[in-house]
């Protein structure tokens, strides 16, 4: 398996990119966000990573909240349920009074 250093940006740069993109989007929100909005945001954010193509996998074939990542000639299937639920819950908790 190819090491991450050949992937392009370092893991730290990728984390920063995702974090700042999420914060920028959420800071413009006046209220709660839907799970659909969080899914779209994650897909757009991950696609900002150079040389990486991400899209949501077919539910019927792979199950709910799975993302397919394409890099060079490699494909990865990632379960995004935990991160989706975390972002959704933490952000919307802010508006539960």
Buried (B, 14 or more C-beta within 10 A) or exposed (E): EEEEEEBBBEEEEBEEBBEEBBEEBBEEEEEEBEEEBBBBBBBEBBEBBEEBEBEBBEEEEBEEBBBBBEBEEEEEEBBBEEBBEEBBEEBBEEEEE
